[in-house]
C-alpha cells in the first residue's frame, strides 16, 4: 500500500474539523504510571475542553471512565489505575475546532531506581479523519533502537483502534550497523478493539543479537490495522534491576513518501549540551530515511552515508545534512540523542529530527517539569535558519495542578549566547507555592525569536530522562 505524508499539511495543522483530540498510553505492570495533562488548549488558544480518561485492560476491555475538568488547576495528573497492566485513553472534547487531533499529553514512568517520560504517541483516529481519508493506519514504524546487551529486553507497544483487526502476517526488518537488513515474517493474532499488543523482539526473532554482531542496531515493523495511528511506544527494561527507559517510534520513510526540500541552507540537527558532559553520549541517525546518500558534517566530523549511524558526542552540538547528489533533501530525517550518567543504568533516548528553512518558526513551547525530580530546561537555537531579533524576549510561565492562574518570569537578552546551558526550574521560579515537591507541573516559554528548541529533564537517583517540548 502506497502512503504519502504531506509535511506541509502538518506544518499548517490542516487536519480538517477536529472537535476531539486524543492519546493512548501503555500502563506497564509494576511501574508507577502518571499521565500529566496541561490545559494548553486554554493558555495557548483560549479554548475550553473537557477530558475523558478510559482505562482498559490489555485485551481492550473497558474497566473505568473518568471525567476530568480543569476546575482546580491548570494541570491534571492521574496516577492510580484499576488495572495491573493495560492502557489509558485520554480524549479532549470541545465545541470549537481544536485543529490538531492528537492531544499534547505526557506520561511519566517510575520504577524504584529509574524515571523516564514520553509525549503522546498512539491514538484512535477520529471518524471524520477516516471518512475524509486523512489518516494513516498502515503501520510502517521504525527508529526502534535495539540494544544487544544480554540483560536488556527490547519491546514495542501498539494500541489497536476501535475496530477489530484480523490475524495477519507482519514483517520485522532488523538492521545492523553495517546497513544490512534481515527480514523476518511473523504472525500478529487477531486484535480486539482497543487491545494492546506488545512486540517482544526476542519472541519474534530469537537470533537478533547474532545478526547485530554484538552491537546496537535498529528494528522496523510493518503491519496493518483499520483505525489506529500506528506510532509505537519503544521500551527497554533491564531484566535484573528493573531499570526502564522509553521513547516512541517514527515512520519508516523508506516506505512512506514525504516532501523534499530544495533550499539554500543545509538541514540541521542539534542536541542539548548536557549530553556532552556525561559518561556516555551519542547522536543517532536512524536508517529508514528516504533512499539516497547524505553528507553529514559537524566541525571535524564528515561522512557520506546511505544507512543509519551512531556518532559519539564530544563538545559538538550540531550536525548539518546535505544531499550528496545536489538534489533535494527529505523534509523529515529522524534523528535522536542517547546518553546516560554512568554505566550502571540504561541510557535515555530522545527522538528528534532535522530543522530546515521550510519549517515554520515556533514561538510557543510547553513541557512537563517537577521539583521532586530536579527538572532542568535546556535550549538550542537555530540562527543558521531563523533570523535573530536585536532584542530577544523570553516569557516563562509556570502552571500548577492547584492554581487557576500562573506565575510569570520575563527575560530579555541581547544575544543567544546569554541563555545558559541548563536552567533548573526551581531556580527559575524560586520559592513559589506553584511548584510543590510531589506533583508534576508545566512550564511554557514564549519568545519573539522562533528558532528555539526547548527540552525538559528529570532525574531520579542515577536515572535521567529528557524530552523535547511541545
DRENDO-1510 file (C-alpha; in Angstrom, 1 decimal, always signed):
<recs>
REC; n; res; u; v; w
REC; 1; UNK; +0.0; +0.0; +0.0 .
REC; 2; UNK; +1.4; +3.4; -1.0 .
REC; 3; UNK; +1.4; +6.0; +1.7 .
REC; 4; UNK; +2.1; +9.7; +1.2 .
REC; 5; UNK; +2.8; +12.0; +4.1 .
REC; 6; UNK; +2.4; +15.7; +3.3 .
REC; 7; UNK; +4.7; +17.5; +5.8 .
REC; 8; UNK; +3.3; +20.9; +4.7 .
REC; 9; UNK; -0.2; +19.9; +5.9 .
REC; 10; UNK; +1.3; +19.1; +9.3 .
REC; 11; UNK; +3.1; +22.5; +9.5 .
REC; 12; UNK; -0.2; +24.3; +8.8 .
REC; 13; UNK; -2.3; +22.0; +11.1 .
REC; 14; UNK; -4.5; +21.1; +8.1 .
REC; 15; UNK; -6.4; +18.2; +9.8 .
REC; 16; UNK; -9.9; +19.2; +9.0 .
REC; 17; UNK; -12.7; +19.6; +11.5 .
REC; 18; UNK; -11.3; +18.4; +14.9 .
REC; 19; UNK; -13.6; +18.5; +17.9 .
REC; 20; UNK; -11.9; +15.5; +19.6 .
REC; 21; UNK; -8.2; +15.3; +20.4 .
REC; 22; UNK; -6.8; +12.2; +21.9 .
REC; 23; UNK; -3.9; +10.0; +23.0 .
REC; 24; UNK; -3.4; +6.4; +24.3 .
REC; 25; UNK; -0.7; +5.3; +26.7 .
REC; 26; UNK; +0.5; +2.0; +28.0 .
REC; 27; UNK; +0.2; +1.1; +31.7 .
REC; 28; UNK; +3.1; -1.4; +32.4 .
REC; 29; UNK; +2.9; -3.9; +35.2 .
REC; 30; UNK; +4.6; -2.8; +38.5 .
REC; 31; UNK; +5.5; +0.6; +37.2 .
REC; 32; UNK; +4.2; +3.9; +38.5 .
REC; 33; UNK; +2.5; +5.4; +35.5 .
REC; 34; UNK; +1.4; +9.1; +35.7 .
REC; 35; UNK; -0.4; +10.8; +32.9 .
REC; 36; UNK; +0.1; +14.6; +33.1 .
REC; 37; UNK; -2.1; +16.9; +31.1 .
REC; 38; UNK; -1.8; +20.7; +30.9 .
REC; 39; UNK; -4.7; +22.9; +29.9 .
REC; 40; UNK; -2.6; +24.1; +26.9 .
REC; 41; UNK; -5.9; +24.4; +25.0 .
REC; 42; UNK; -6.7; +27.3; +27.2 .
REC; 43; UNK; -3.4; +29.0; +27.8 .
REC; 44; UNK; -2.4; +28.6; +24.1 .
REC; 45; UNK; -5.7; +29.1; +22.2 .
REC; 46; UNK; -8.2; +30.3; +24.8 .
REC; 47; UNK; -10.2; +27.1; +24.3 .
REC; 48; UNK; -12.2; +25.2; +26.9 .
REC; 49; UNK; -12.1; +21.4; +26.9 .
REC; 50; UNK; -13.4; +18.5; +28.9 .
REC; 51; UNK; -11.4; +15.4; +29.4 .
REC; 52; UNK; -12.4; +11.7; +29.4 .
REC; 53; UNK; -10.0; +9.0; +30.7 .
REC; 54; UNK; -10.9; +5.5; +29.6 .
REC; 55; UNK; -8.9; +2.7; +31.3 .
REC; 56; UNK; -8.8; -0.7; +29.6 .
REC; 57; UNK; -7.0; -4.0; +30.3 .
REC; 58; UNK; -4.6; -5.5; +27.8 .
REC; 59; UNK; -7.4; -7.2; +25.9 .
REC; 60; UNK; -9.2; -3.9; +25.3 .
REC; 61; UNK; -12.0; -4.4; +27.8 .
REC; 62; UNK; -13.2; -1.1; +29.4 .
REC; 63; UNK; -12.6; -1.1; +33.1 .
REC; 64; UNK; -13.3; +2.6; +34.1 .
REC; 65; UNK; -14.1; +6.0; +32.7 .
REC; 66; UNK; -13.2; +9.3; +34.4 .
REC; 67; UNK; -14.4; +12.7; +33.6 .
REC; 68; UNK; -11.9; +15.4; +34.4 .
REC; 69; UNK; -12.1; +19.2; +34.1 .
REC; 70; UNK; -9.6; +22.0; +34.8 .
REC; 71; UNK; -11.7; +23.3; +37.7 .
REC; 72; UNK; -9.0; +23.1; +40.4 .
REC; 73; UNK; -5.8; +23.9; +38.4 .
REC; 74; UNK; -4.2; +24.2; +35.0 .
REC; 75; UNK; -2.6; +20.7; +35.2 .
REC; 76; UNK; -4.2; +17.3; +35.8 .
REC; 77; UNK; -2.1; +14.4; +37.0 .
REC; 78; UNK; -3.6; +10.9; +37.0 .
REC; 79; UNK; -1.5; +8.1; +38.5 .
REC; 80; UNK; -3.8; +5.5; +40.1 .
REC; 81; UNK; -5.3; +2.8; +37.8 .
REC; 82; UNK; -7.7; -0.1; +38.4 .
REC; 83; UNK; -5.6; -2.4; +36.2 .
REC; 84; UNK; -2.2; -4.1; +36.8 .
REC; 85; UNK; -1.4; -3.7; +33.1 .
REC; 86; UNK; -3.3; -2.1; +30.3 .
REC; 87; UNK; -3.9; +1.2; +28.6 .
REC; 88; UNK; -5.5; +4.6; +29.3 .
REC; 89; UNK; -7.0; +6.7; +26.5 .
REC; 90; UNK; -7.3; +10.5; +27.1 .
REC; 91; UNK; -9.8; +12.3; +25.0 .
REC; 92; UNK; -10.3; +16.1; +24.9 .
REC; 93; UNK; -13.7; +17.4; +23.6 .
REC; 94; UNK; -14.6; +21.0; +22.7 .
REC; 95; UNK; -17.4; +22.8; +20.9 .
REC; 96; UNK; -14.9; +24.6; +18.6 .
REC; 97; UNK; -12.3; +23.2; +16.2 .
REC; 98; UNK; -9.2; +22.1; +18.1 .
REC; 99; UNK; -7.3; +21.9; +14.8 .
REC; 100; UNK; -4.9; +19.2; +15.9 .
REC; 101; UNK; -6.3; +15.7; +16.6 .
REC; 102; UNK; -3.5; +14.4; +18.8 .
REC; 103; UNK; -3.5; +15.6; +22.4 .
REC; 104; UNK; -0.2; +17.0; +23.7 .
REC; 105; UNK; +0.0; +14.9; +26.8 .
REC; 106; UNK; +2.9; +13.4; +28.7 .
REC; 107; UNK; +3.3; +10.1; +30.6 .
REC; 108; UNK; +6.0; +9.6; +33.2 .
REC; 109; UNK; +7.1; +6.0; +34.2 .
REC; 110; UNK; +8.8; +5.4; +37.5 .
REC; 111; UNK; +10.4; +2.3; +38.9 .
REC; 112; UNK; +12.3; +2.3; +42.3 .
REC; 113; UNK; +15.5; +3.1; +40.5 .
REC; 114; UNK; +14.6; +4.9; +37.3 .
REC; 115; UNK; +12.4; +7.6; +35.7 .
REC; 116; UNK; +11.5; +8.0; +32.0 .
REC; 117; UNK; +8.9; +10.0; +30.1 .
REC; 118; UNK; +7.5; +10.4; +26.6 .
REC; 119; UNK; +4.9; +12.5; +24.8 .
REC; 120; UNK; +1.8; +11.2; +23.1 .
REC; 121; UNK; +2.5; +8.5; +20.6 .
REC; 122; UNK; -0.6; +6.4; +19.8 .
REC; 123; UNK; -4.3; +7.4; +19.3 .
REC; 124; UNK; -7.5; +6.2; +17.8 .
REC; 125; UNK; -8.4; +8.3; +14.7 .
REC; 126; UNK; -11.5; +10.4; +14.6 .
REC; 127; UNK; -14.3; +9.1; +12.4 .
REC; 128; UNK; -14.1; +12.3; +10.4 .
REC; 129; UNK; -10.5; +11.7; +9.6 .
REC; 130; UNK; -11.3; +8.2; +8.4 .
REC; 131; UNK; -14.2; +9.4; +6.2 .
REC; 132; UNK; -12.1; +12.2; +4.8 .
REC; 133; UNK; -9.2; +9.7; +4.2 .
REC; 134; UNK; -7.0; +11.9; +6.3 .
REC; 135; UNK; -5.3; +9.1; +8.2 .
REC; 136; UNK; -2.5; +6.6; +8.2 .
REC; 137; UNK; -3.3; +3.1; +9.5 .
REC; 138; UNK; -0.7; +1.1; +7.6 .
REC; 139; UNK; +1.9; +0.5; +10.2 .
REC; 140; UNK; +5.4; +1.3; +8.8 .
REC; 141; UNK; +7.1; +2.0; +12.1 .
REC; 142; UNK; +10.9; +2.3; +12.5 .
REC; 143; UNK; +13.6; +4.2; +14.6 .
REC; 144; UNK; +13.5; +1.4; +17.2 .
REC; 145; UNK; +17.0; +1.2; +18.6 .
REC; 146; UNK; +17.8; -2.4; +19.5 .
REC; 147; UNK; +20.2; -2.9; +22.4 .
REC; 148; UNK; +22.2; -6.0; +22.2 .
REC; 149; UNK; +23.1; -6.3; +25.9 .
REC; 150; UNK; +22.1; -9.7; +27.3 .
REC; 151; UNK; +20.1; -8.4; +30.2 .
REC; 152; UNK; +18.0; -5.8; +28.3 .
REC; 153; UNK; +14.6; -6.6; +27.0 .
REC; 154; UNK; +13.6; -4.8; +23.7 .
REC; 155; UNK; +9.8; -4.2; +23.4 .
REC; 156; UNK; +7.4; -2.0; +21.3 .
REC; 157; UNK; +3.8; -1.4; +22.2 .
REC; 158; UNK; +0.8; -0.8; +19.8 .
REC; 159; UNK; -2.7; +0.1; +20.7 .
REC; 160; UNK; -5.4; -1.1; +18.4 .
REC; 161; UNK; -8.2; +1.2; +17.4 .
REC; 162; UNK; -12.0; +0.8; +17.8 .
REC; 163; UNK; -12.3; -1.9; +15.1 .
REC; 164; UNK; -11.2; -5.5; +15.3 .
REC; 165; UNK; -8.0; -6.3; +13.3 .
REC; 166; UNK; -7.8; -9.7; +11.7 .
REC; 167; UNK; -4.9; -12.1; +12.1 .
REC; 168; UNK; -2.1; -11.1; +9.8 .
REC; 169; UNK; +1.4; -11.8; +8.6 .
REC; 170; UNK; +3.6; -8.9; +9.7 .
REC; 171; UNK; +7.3; -8.1; +8.9 .
REC; 172; UNK; +10.2; -7.3; +11.1 .
REC; 173; UNK; +13.2; -5.7; +9.4 .
REC; 174; UNK; +16.3; -5.9; +11.6 .
REC; 175; UNK; +19.1; -3.6; +10.5 .
REC; 176; UNK; +22.7; -3.9; +11.8 .
REC; 177; UNK; +25.3; -1.2; +11.9 .
REC; 178; UNK; +26.7; -2.3; +8.5 .
REC; 179; UNK; +23.3; -1.3; +7.0 .
REC; 180; UNK; +22.4; -4.9; +6.3 .
REC; 181; UNK; +18.7; -5.9; +6.6 .
REC; 182; UNK; +17.3; -9.1; +7.9 .
REC; 183; UNK; +13.6; -9.7; +7.0 .
REC; 184; UNK; +11.6; -11.9; +9.4 .
REC; 185; UNK; +7.9; -12.6; +8.8 .
REC; 186; UNK; +5.8; -13.3; +11.9 .
REC; 187; UNK; +2.1; -13.6; +12.8 .
REC; 188; UNK; +0.1; -10.9; +14.7 .
REC; 189; UNK; -3.1; -12.6; +16.1 .
REC; 190; UNK; -6.5; -11.1; +15.7 .
REC; 191; UNK; -6.7; -7.9; +17.8 .
REC; 192; UNK; -9.9; -6.9; +19.6 .
REC; 193; UNK; -11.0; -3.2; +19.7 .
REC; 194; UNK; -8.6; -1.2; +21.8 .
REC; 195; UNK; -6.4; -4.2; +22.5 .
REC; 196; UNK; -2.8; -3.5; +23.5 .
REC; 197; UNK; -0.3; -5.6; +21.5 .
REC; 198; UNK; +3.3; -6.0; +22.6 .
REC; 199; UNK; +6.1; -6.7; +20.1 .
REC; 200; UNK; +8.7; -8.7; +22.1 .
REC; 201; UNK; +11.8; -8.8; +19.9 .
REC; 202; UNK; +13.2; -11.9; +21.4 .
REC; 203; UNK; +10.0; -13.8; +20.7 .
REC; 204; UNK; +9.8; -12.6; +17.1 .
REC; 205; UNK; +13.4; -13.4; +16.3 .
REC; 206; UNK; +15.5; -15.1; +19.0 .
REC; 207; UNK; +18.7; -14.8; +17.0 .
REC; 208; UNK; +18.7; -11.0; +16.8 .
REC; 209; UNK; +21.8; -10.5; +18.8 .
REC; 210; UNK; +23.8; -12.6; +16.4 .
REC; 211; UNK; +22.6; -10.6; +13.4 .
REC; 212; UNK; +23.6; -7.4; +15.2 .
REC; 213; UNK; +27.2; -8.7; +15.7 .
REC; 214; UNK; +27.0; -7.8; +19.4 .
REC; 215; UNK; +26.4; -4.1; +18.6 .
REC; 216; UNK; +23.3; -2.0; +18.8 .
REC; 217; UNK; +21.1; -1.8; +15.7 .
REC; 218; UNK; +17.6; -1.0; +14.7 .
REC; 219; UNK; +14.2; -2.7; +14.1 .
REC; 220; UNK; +11.3; -1.8; +11.8 .
REC; 221; UNK; +7.9; -3.4; +11.8 .
REC; 222; UNK; +5.3; -3.4; +9.1 .
REC; 223; UNK; +1.7; -4.3; +9.9 .
REC; 224; UNK; -1.9; -3.2; +9.3 .
REC; 225; UNK; -4.9; -2.0; +11.2 .
REC; 226; UNK; -8.1; -0.1; +10.5 .
REC; 227; UNK; -8.5; +2.9; +12.8 .
REC; 228; UNK; -5.4; +3.5; +15.0 .
REC; 229; UNK; -2.5; +5.8; +14.4 .
REC; 230; UNK; +0.4; +3.4; +14.3 .
REC; 231; UNK; +3.1; +5.1; +16.4 .
REC; 232; UNK; +4.7; +2.7; +18.9 .
REC; 233; UNK; +6.0; +3.0; +22.4 .
REC; 234; UNK; +9.6; +1.7; +22.5 .
REC; 235; UNK; +10.6; +0.2; +25.8 .
REC; 236; UNK; +13.9; -1.0; +27.2 .
REC; 237; UNK; +14.0; -2.9; +30.5 .
REC; 238; UNK; +17.0; -4.2; +32.4 .
REC; 239; UNK; +15.7; -7.6; +33.5 .
REC; 240; UNK; +17.9; -7.8; +36.5 .
REC; 241; UNK; +17.5; -4.3; +38.0 .
REC; 242; UNK; +14.1; -3.2; +36.7 .
REC; 243; UNK; +15.6; -0.1; +35.2 .
REC; 244; UNK; +13.3; +1.2; +32.4 .
REC; 245; UNK; +13.6; +3.8; +29.6 .
REC; 246; UNK; +11.1; +4.6; +26.8 .
REC; 247; UNK; +10.8; +6.7; +23.6 .
REC; 248; UNK; +8.5; +6.5; +20.6 .
REC; 249; UNK; +8.9; +5.1; +17.1 .
REC; 250; UNK; +8.8; +7.1; +13.9 .
REC; 251; UNK; +7.7; +6.3; +10.3 .
REC; 252; UNK; +9.8; +4.1; +8.1 .
REC; 253; UNK; +10.4; +6.9; +5.5 .
REC; 254; UNK; +11.9; +4.3; +3.1 .
REC; 255; UNK; +8.4; +3.0; +2.7 .
REC; 256; UNK; +6.4; +6.2; +3.3 .
REC; 257; UNK; +6.8; +9.1; +0.9 .
REC; 258; UNK; +7.2; +12.6; +2.2 .
REC; 259; UNK; +8.1; +16.0; +0.8 .
REC; 260; UNK; +11.6; +17.0; -0.2 .
REC; 261; UNK; +13.2; +20.4; +0.4 .
REC; 262; UNK; +15.2; +22.4; -2.1 .
REC; 263; UNK; +16.8; +25.3; -0.3 .
REC; 264; UNK; +19.9; +27.4; +0.1 .
REC; 265; UNK; +20.7; +26.2; +3.6 .
REC; 266; UNK; +21.6; +22.7; +5.0 .
REC; 267; UNK; +19.2; +20.9; +7.3 .
REC; 268; UNK; +20.5; +20.9; +10.9 .
REC; 269; UNK; +20.1; +18.8; +14.0 .
REC; 270; UNK; +21.2; +19.9; +17.4 .
REC; 271; UNK; +21.1; +18.4; +20.9 .
REC; 272; UNK; +21.3; +19.7; +24.5 .
REC; 273; UNK; +24.8; +20.4; +25.6 .
REC; 274; UNK; +24.3; +18.3; +28.7 .
REC; 275; UNK; +24.8; +15.1; +26.8 .
REC; 276; UNK; +28.4; +16.2; +26.1 .
REC; 277; UNK; +29.1; +16.2; +29.9 .
REC; 278; UNK; +28.0; +12.7; +30.8 .
REC; 279; UNK; +29.9; +9.4; +30.7 .
REC; 280; UNK; +28.2; +8.3; +27.5 .
REC; 281; UNK; +26.5; +10.3; +24.8 .
REC; 282; UNK; +25.9; +9.8; +21.1 .
REC; 283; UNK; +23.7; +11.0; +18.3 .
REC; 284; UNK; +21.8; +8.6; +16.2 .
REC; 285; UNK; +20.7; +9.0; +12.6 .
REC; 286; UNK; +18.0; +6.2; +12.2 .
REC; 287; UNK; +18.4; +4.2; +9.0 .
REC; 288; UNK; +15.0; +4.2; +7.4 .
REC; 289; UNK; +15.1; +7.5; +5.6 .
REC; 290; UNK; +14.2; +8.4; +2.0 .
REC; 291; UNK; +16.5; +6.4; -0.1 .
REC; 292; UNK; +19.7; +8.3; -1.0 .
REC; 293; UNK; +23.1; +9.3; +0.2 .
REC; 294; UNK; +23.6; +12.2; +2.5 .
REC; 295; UNK; +26.6; +14.1; +3.7 .
REC; 296; UNK; +26.7; +14.8; +7.4 .
REC; 297; UNK; +29.1; +17.4; +8.7 .
REC; 298; UNK; +29.9; +18.6; +12.2 .
REC; 299; UNK; +33.1; +20.5; +12.8 .
REC; 300; UNK; +35.8; +17.9; +12.2 .
REC; 301; UNK; +33.3; +15.1; +11.5 .
REC; 302; UNK; +32.3; +14.5; +7.9 .
REC; 303; UNK; +30.7; +11.4; +6.5 .
REC; 304; UNK; +28.6; +10.4; +3.4 .
REC; 305; UNK; +26.1; +7.6; +4.3 .
REC; 306; UNK; +23.1; +5.9; +3.0 .
REC; 307; UNK; +22.5; +4.0; +6.2 .
REC; 308; UNK; +21.9; +4.6; +9.9 .
REC; 309; UNK; +24.8; +5.7; +12.1 .
REC; 310; UNK; +25.7; +6.2; +15.8 .
REC; 311; UNK; +28.0; +9.2; +16.3 .
REC; 312; UNK; +29.9; +9.6; +19.5 .
REC; 313; UNK; +29.4; +13.1; +21.1 .
REC; 314; UNK; +32.0; +15.4; +22.4 .
REC; 315; UNK; +31.6; +19.2; +22.7 .
REC; 316; UNK; +30.0; +19.4; +19.2 .
REC; 317; UNK; +26.3; +20.2; +19.3 .
REC; 318; UNK; +25.4; +20.4; +15.6 .
REC; 319; UNK; +25.1; +18.1; +12.6 .
REC; 320; UNK; +24.5; +19.5; +9.1 .
REC; 321; UNK; +22.8; +17.4; +6.4 .
REC; 322; UNK; +23.4; +17.9; +2.7 .
REC; 323; UNK; +22.1; +15.8; -0.3 .
REC; 324; UNK; +25.3; +14.3; -1.8 .
REC; 325; UNK; +23.8; +14.3; -5.3 .
REC; 326; UNK; +23.0; +18.0; -5.1 .
REC; 327; UNK; +19.3; +17.3; -5.2 .
REC; 328; UNK; +16.6; +17.9; -2.6 .
REC; 329; UNK; +16.8; +16.6; +1.0 .
REC; 330; UNK; +13.8; +15.0; +2.7 .
REC; 331; UNK; +11.6; +17.2; +4.9 .
REC; 332; UNK; +11.9; +14.5; +7.5 .
REC; 333; UNK; +15.1; +12.6; +8.6 .
REC; 334; UNK; +14.6; +11.2; +12.0 .
REC; 335; UNK; +17.5; +11.6; +14.4 .
REC; 336; UNK; +17.9; +11.3; +18.2 .
REC; 337; UNK; +20.3; +11.5; +21.0 .
REC; 338; UNK; +21.3; +8.9; +23.6 .
REC; 339; UNK; +23.1; +9.4; +26.9 .
REC; 340; UNK; +23.5; +8.2; +30.4 .
REC; 341; UNK; +25.1; +9.5; +33.6 .
REC; 342; UNK; +27.0; +6.3; +34.3 .
REC; 343; UNK; +27.5; +2.7; +33.1 .
REC; 344; UNK; +25.1; +1.1; +35.7 .
REC; 345; UNK; +21.9; +2.5; +34.2 .
REC; 346; UNK; +20.0; +2.3; +30.9 .
REC; 347; UNK; +20.7; +5.2; +28.6 .
REC; 348; UNK; +17.9; +7.7; +27.8 .
REC; 349; UNK; +16.9; +8.1; +24.2 .
REC; 350; UNK; +15.1; +11.1; +22.8 .
REC; 351; UNK; +13.7; +11.2; +19.3 .
REC; 352; UNK; +14.2; +14.4; +17.3 .
REC; 353; UNK; +14.7; +15.3; +13.7 .
REC; 354; UNK; +16.2; +17.8; +11.3 .
REC; 355; UNK; +15.4; +21.5; +11.1 .
REC; 356; UNK; +15.3; +23.2; +7.7 .
REC; 357; UNK; +14.4; +26.5; +6.2 .
REC; 358; UNK; +10.9; +25.3; +5.2 .
REC; 359; UNK; +9.9; +24.5; +8.8 .
REC; 360; UNK; +7.9; +27.4; +10.2 .
REC; 361; UNK; +9.3; +29.3; +13.2 .
REC; 362; UNK; +7.9; +28.3; +16.5 .
REC; 363; UNK; +7.3; +30.9; +19.2 .
REC; 364; UNK; +5.5; +29.0; +21.9 .
REC; 365; UNK; +6.7; +25.9; +23.8 .
REC; 366; UNK; +5.5; +23.9; +26.8 .
REC; 367; UNK; +6.8; +21.0; +28.8 .
REC; 368; UNK; +6.3; +18.9; +32.0 .
REC; 369; UNK; +8.5; +19.7; +35.0 .
REC; 370; UNK; +8.9; +18.6; +38.6 .
REC; 371; UNK; +10.6; +20.0; +41.6 .
REC; 372; UNK; +10.7; +16.5; +43.2 .
REC; 373; UNK; +12.9; +15.2; +40.3 .
REC; 374; UNK; +15.2; +18.2; +39.9 .
REC; 375; UNK; +13.9; +19.4; +36.5 .
REC; 376; UNK; +16.1; +21.4; +34.1 .
REC; 377; UNK; +15.2; +23.2; +30.9 .
REC; 378; UNK; +17.7; +23.2; +28.0 .
REC; 379; UNK; +17.6; +25.2; +24.8 .
REC; 380; UNK; +19.0; +25.0; +21.3 .
REC; 381; UNK; +18.8; +28.0; +18.9 .
REC; 382; UNK; +19.0; +27.9; +15.1 .
REC; 383; UNK; +20.4; +31.2; +14.0 .
REC; 384; UNK; +21.6; +29.4; +10.8 .
REC; 385; UNK; +18.0; +29.2; +9.7 .
REC; 386; UNK; +15.9; +31.8; +11.6 .
REC; 387; UNK; +16.7; +35.5; +11.7 .
REC; 388; UNK; +17.5; +36.7; +15.2 .
REC; 389; UNK; +15.9; +39.9; +16.5 .
REC; 390; UNK; +18.1; +42.6; +18.1 .
REC; 391; UNK; +16.4; +42.2; +21.5 .
REC; 392; UNK; +15.2; +38.7; +22.4 .
REC; 393; UNK; +12.3; +38.3; +24.8 .
REC; 394; UNK; +11.6; +35.1; +26.7 .
REC; 395; UNK; +8.5; +34.8; +28.8 .
REC; 396; UNK; +8.2; +31.7; +31.1 .
REC; 397; UNK; +5.0; +30.7; +32.8 .
REC; 398; UNK; +4.5; +28.1; +35.4 .
REC; 399; UNK; +1.2; +26.2; +35.7 .
REC; 400; UNK; +0.1; +24.2; +38.7 .
REC; 401; UNK; -2.4; +21.4; +39.5 .
REC; 402; UNK; -3.8; +23.5; +42.3 .
REC; 403; UNK; -3.9; +27.0; +40.8 .
REC; 404; UNK; -6.2; +28.5; +38.2 .
REC; 405; UNK; -3.7; +31.2; +37.4 .
REC; 406; UNK; +0.0; +31.1; +36.6 .
REC; 407; UNK; +3.2; +32.9; +37.6 .
REC; 408; UNK; +5.4; +34.5; +35.0 .
REC; 409; UNK; +9.0; +35.5; +34.6 .
REC; 410; UNK; +10.3; +37.5; +31.7 .
REC; 411; UNK; +13.9; +37.6; +30.5 .
REC; 412; UNK; +15.4; +40.0; +28.0 .
REC; 413; UNK; +18.7; +39.1; +26.3 .
REC; 414; UNK; +20.7; +40.8; +23.6 .
REC; 415; UNK; +22.3; +37.7; +22.1 .
REC; 416; UNK; +21.5; +33.9; +22.0 .
REC; 417; UNK; +24.7; +33.0; +23.9 .
REC; 418; UNK; +23.3; +34.7; +27.1 .
REC; 419; UNK; +21.0; +31.7; +27.6 .
REC; 420; UNK; +22.7; +29.3; +30.0 .
REC; 421; UNK; +23.2; +25.6; +29.0 .
REC; 422; UNK; +20.6; +24.5; +31.5 .
REC; 423; UNK; +18.2; +26.2; +33.9 .
REC; 424; UNK; +16.8; +24.5; +36.9 .
REC; 425; UNK; +13.1; +25.0; +37.2 .
REC; 426; UNK; +13.4; +25.6; +41.0 .
REC; 427; UNK; +15.8; +28.4; +40.3 .
REC; 428; UNK; +13.8; +29.9; +37.5 .
REC; 429; UNK; +10.8; +30.0; +39.8 .
REC; 430; UNK; +12.4; +30.2; +43.2 .
REC; 431; UNK; +10.4; +29.6; +46.4 .
REC; 432; UNK; +6.9; +29.5; +44.9 .
REC; 433; UNK; +3.9; +27.6; +46.1 .
REC; 434; UNK; +3.1; +26.8; +42.5 .
REC; 435; UNK; +6.0; +24.3; +42.4 .
REC; 436; UNK; +5.4; +21.7; +45.1 .
REC; 437; UNK; +7.6; +18.7; +45.9 .
REC; 438; UNK; +5.3; +15.9; +44.8 .
REC; 439; UNK; +3.3; +16.9; +41.7 .
REC; 440; UNK; +4.1; +17.4; +38.0 .
REC; 441; UNK; +3.6; +20.9; +36.7 .
REC; 442; UNK; +4.1; +22.5; +33.3 .
REC; 443; UNK; +6.2; +25.4; +32.1 .
REC; 444; UNK; +5.7; +27.3; +28.9 .
REC; 445; UNK; +8.0; +29.6; +27.1 .
REC; 446; UNK; +7.1; +32.4; +24.6 .
REC; 447; UNK; +9.7; +34.1; +22.6 .
REC; 448; UNK; +9.8; +36.7; +19.8 .
REC; 449; UNK; +12.5; +34.5; +18.3 .
REC; 450; UNK; +11.0; +31.5; +16.5 .
REC; 451; UNK; +14.2; +29.5; +16.3 .
REC; 452; UNK; +14.3; +27.9; +19.7 .
REC; 453; UNK; +14.1; +24.2; +20.7 .
REC; 454; UNK; +13.3; +23.6; +24.3 .
REC; 455; UNK; +13.8; +20.4; +26.4 .
REC; 456; UNK; +12.9; +19.4; +29.9 .
REC; 457; UNK; +14.6; +16.8; +32.1 .
REC; 458; UNK; +14.1; +15.0; +35.3 .
REC; 459; UNK; +16.5; +13.0; +37.5 .
REC; 460; UNK; +15.7; +10.1; +39.9 .
REC; 461; UNK; +18.8; +8.7; +41.7 .
REC; 462; UNK; +21.2; +7.9; +38.8 .
REC; 463; UNK; +18.5; +7.8; +36.2 .
REC; 464; UNK; +17.7; +10.7; +33.9 .
REC; 465; UNK; +15.0; +11.4; +31.3 .
REC; 466; UNK; +14.8; +14.2; +28.7 .
REC; 467; UNK; +12.0; +15.0; +26.3 .
REC; 468; UNK; +11.6; +17.9; +23.8 .
REC; 469; UNK; +8.8; +20.3; +24.5 .
REC; 470; UNK; +5.5; +20.6; +22.6 .
</recs>
